Amino acid sequence: MTTRSCPCGLPGSYEGCCGRFHAGAGAAPTAEALMRSRYSAFVKGDAGYLLRTWHPRTRPERLDLDPGTRWRGLEVLERTAGSAFHTTGTVTFRASYRGGSLQERSRFERLGGAWVYVDGDLLD
């Protein structure tokens, strides 16, 4: 990954990919796009974006990110529904960081026309 490429792993620049969502230029069009943009927000330390894209029903009051975590990459393993034609969707992914990785099945819903993160289950 170059310094200008998007942390989510898709080709293209950060500004043209997840950065535009972080900057408020529209909402992610699919559950997977939202998950990728949220991963990029973790990489960039953008807690505000993470909170804005979290369902109000499950969103914490605040989010303290660990500045010492060095994210290394994202791999999407599976997705169900989550397109413009759905109201819910799941994305299973593996996020690698220096020293390990985590795997999660995340649940998303459309709220007011925009995808939001609901919750997730950590997997082995």
C-alpha positions, 0 to 999 in steps of 0.5 A: 500500500502506498501512502496515497492508496486507500487503506481499504485495499481497493485500487485508487487513492484514499481521497477518491475511495473512502476519504470522500465518505470521511469528508462527508461527500455522500454516504457509502452505497453498500454495506461492504463499502461502509465496512471498508470505509469504517476500516479506513477510519480505524486506520486514519484514527477518525473516531468521529466518522465511526460514531456517525456511521454507527446505528444510534441503537448500539452506538457508544457515547464515545470511542477511544481508539488506540493510537499504537495499533498499526493496521496492516490490511483488510480482506473481505471473506463473505458478504450477504445482501447489503446492496442498494436493493436491501435493508440489511446486510452482513460482511465478514472480514479479516483485519490484520494489524501488527501482531495479529488479526481479527475476524468479524461478521458485521451487521449493517442496516439502512437508516434514513437511506444510509448504511450504518453499522449495527454490531458484529460477532468476533470469529475465531 
